[in-house]
Amino acid sequence: MPQPTNLTEGLAHLRNRKLTNCVKGSNPKPGKVSAPSVVSAHERRMATDYFSLFVYTLLGVAAFSQLLLIVWQA
């Protein structure tokens, strides 16, 4: 078997091996990889933490200050 020439081929090769090892008794075609059949309809939203609130507040203050300086100079 020839070695993969780029990362995409290497990942596809590993994915095919994983599917072959996980599903017993099935022979997936080399050019066809099946998509996962179960997809969660409701994904969990990330919680808003204090650091992101601080960063967005700082960004807002900086943008407001810049606009204030631009208007004041005009």
C-alpha positions in Angstrom: 0.0 0.0 0.0 1.5 3.4 -1.0 2.1 6.0 1.7 -0.3 9.0 1.8 1.2 12.0 0.1 -0.6 14.7 2.1 -2.4 15.2 5.3 -5.9 14.8 3.8 -5.1 11.4 2.4 -3.6 10.4 5.8 -6.7 11.5 7.7 -9.0 9.7 5.2 -6.9 6.6 5.6 -7.1 6.7 9.4 -10.9 7.4 9.2 -11.4 4.4 7.0 -9.4 2.2 9.4 -11.4 3.5 12.4 -14.7 2.8 10.7 -13.5 -0.7 9.8 -12.4 -1.4 13.3 -15.6 0.0 14.9 -18.1 -1.8 12.8 -17.6 -5.5 12.8 -18.5 -7.5 9.8 -18.8 -4.5 7.4 -16.6 -3.8 4.5 -16.7 0.0 3.7 -15.7 0.9 0.1 -12.3 2.6 -0.1 -13.6 5.7 -1.8 -16.8 6.1 0.2 -17.0 7.1 3.8 -20.4 7.2 5.5 -21.5 10.2 7.6 -22.5 9.7 11.2 -26.2 8.7 11.4 -26.9 10.4 14.8 -26.7 14.2 14.9 -27.9 16.0 18.0 -30.6 18.6 17.3 -29.8 20.7 20.3 -26.2 21.5 21.0 -25.2 23.0 24.3 -24.4 26.7 24.2 -21.2 27.9 25.8 -21.6 29.7 29.0 -20.7 33.4 29.1 -17.8 33.8 31.5 -16.5 36.9 33.2 -13.4 37.2 31.1 -15.3 37.4 27.8 -17.6 40.0 29.4 -14.6 42.0 30.5 -13.0 41.8 27.0 -16.2 42.9 25.2 -16.7 45.8 27.7 -13.1 46.8 27.1 -13.6 46.6 23.3 -16.8 48.7 23.6 -15.0 51.4 25.7 -12.1 51.5 23.3 -14.4 51.8 20.2 -16.5 54.5 21.9 -13.3 56.4 22.9 -12.0 56.3 19.4 -15.2 57.6 17.9 -15.3 60.4 20.6 -11.8 61.4 19.7 -12.6 61.5 16.0 -15.7 63.6 16.5 -13.8 66.0 18.9 -11.0 66.6 16.5 -13.4 67.4 13.6 
